Amino acid sequence: MIKPEVVDKVLGTGAYARWLKTLGTFTDEQTRAYKHEEWLSSPWAASLKKGLQADRAFAEKISDDYVVFLERVSSSGTANVREGENILNVFMLAISILACVNDVLQDILLLGIPLLMDLLERIGLVTKARRLQSLLKQLQQELEKARWEVKQT
């Protein structure tokens, strides 16, 4: 359990409030990431989704690490301040990366690229269907010719 008063005593006044602000920023980006994952279900978006999930998971792991650090500070009343600073610095970088990825995905969505890619997939399927339809027509003609030949013999 994190004790805000102990955290502030050990890490300095306002340390817990700064953590809450950083955690709030992360939660906002995490929420955006989950929303982006919803529309990244098409095959063309698989690598984008995989990268987003990896960036989000990394930030979540660092968040968990810092919570463990704060719990340790709260229970012991002491800390390796440098360790905490290092974890927090990596966490802020992870949040920045997640925010950049979210921004790019938001731009992709706003530009209508998912709709375009889905449309291109459908066009590809339509083209394949037309080719199959043409092939089927040829096979029907050959079948009719074979039937005619059988009737002639």
N, C-alpha and C positions, 0 to 999 in steps of 0.2 A: 504494500500500500504506500502510495506517495504522500508524504506530509509536506505541504507547501511551505510551512514555516521553517522546517528543518532544511529544505532545499535552499531557501533564501539565505538562511544563516550560514550554510556551508559554501554555497556557490556565489553568494552575493545578492544583495537586495534586488528584487525584480526578476531573478533568474526563472522562477516558476511562471511568472506572467509572460516572460519572453517565450518560454517553452509552449505555453498555451496558444500564444499567437502563431508560432511556427506550426504547431499541430493543427490549428485552424486552417492555415494556408494549405497544409498537406491534405487535410480532409476535403477541401474544395477541389483540389487537383485530382484526388483519388475518385471523388464523385464524378468529375468530368470524364475521367478515364473509363469508369464503369459504363457511363452513358455512351461513350464512343464504341466500346466493345459490342454494344447491342447492334449497331449497323455495320460492324466489320465481320459479318457472317458469310459473305460471298467468297467464293474460291479466290477471286483476284485479290482480296484483302487479307488473306491468311497471314502473310508475312508482316503486314502492318499490325494486325491483331497480336501476333506472337511477340513483336517488339514492344508494343504497348504493355502487354501483360508482364513482360520481363522487367520493364522500367518501373511499373507500379509495384510489383513484388519486391524489387530491390529497395524501393523507398519504404515499403511496409516493414521489411526486415530491419532497416536502420532505425525506424521509429520504435520498433519493439526493443531493439538494443538500447536505445536511449531511455525507454521506460524502465528497463531492468537496471540501468545505471542510476536513475532517479530513485528507484525502490531501494537500491543498495545504500545510497546516500541517506535516505530517510531512515533506514533501519540502523545504520552504523553511526551516523552523525559525522562521518568523515568522507573524503573523496579524493581520488586522483583527478584533480581539476583538469589537467591536460587531456586525460582520457575522455572526459565528458565533452570538452571543447572539440576534440577530434571527431567524436561521434556526431555531435551537433553540426559541425562543418560539413561532414559527408552527407548528413541528412538534408541540409539546405541545398547542397549541390544536386542531390537526388530529386528534390522537389523542383528545382529549376529545370532539370532535364525533363521531368514529367510534364511540367508546364509547357515547355517548348514543344514536346511531342503532341500534347493536347491542342496547342495552338495550330500546329500544322494540320492535324486531323480536322479541326474545326474549319480551317480554310478549305481543305479538301471537300468537306461536306457543303460549305457555303458555295463553292464553285460548281457544285452539282456533279462532281466526278463519280460518286457512287451510282447515280442514276445513269450517267453515260456508260460506265463500265457494265452495268447490268443490261443496258440496251444493246451494247456491243455483243455481250454473251448471247442475248436472245437473237440478234441478227445472225450470229454464227450458227445458232440452232436452226433458224429458218432456212439458211443457206444449205445446211446439211439435209434438212427435211426435203427441200426442193430437189436436191441431187438424188435422194432416195426415191422420191416420187418419180423422177425421170427414169431411174433404173427400174423401178417397178413397172412403169409403162412399157419399157423395152421387153421386160420379162413376160408381161401379158401378151405382147405382140408375138413373141417367140412361141408362147404356149398355144396361142390361137393358130399359128402356122403349123405347129406340131400336130394339133388336133385335126386340122384340115388334111395334112399329109396322111394321118392314120385313117381318116375317112376315105381317102382316095385309094388306099391299098386294100 
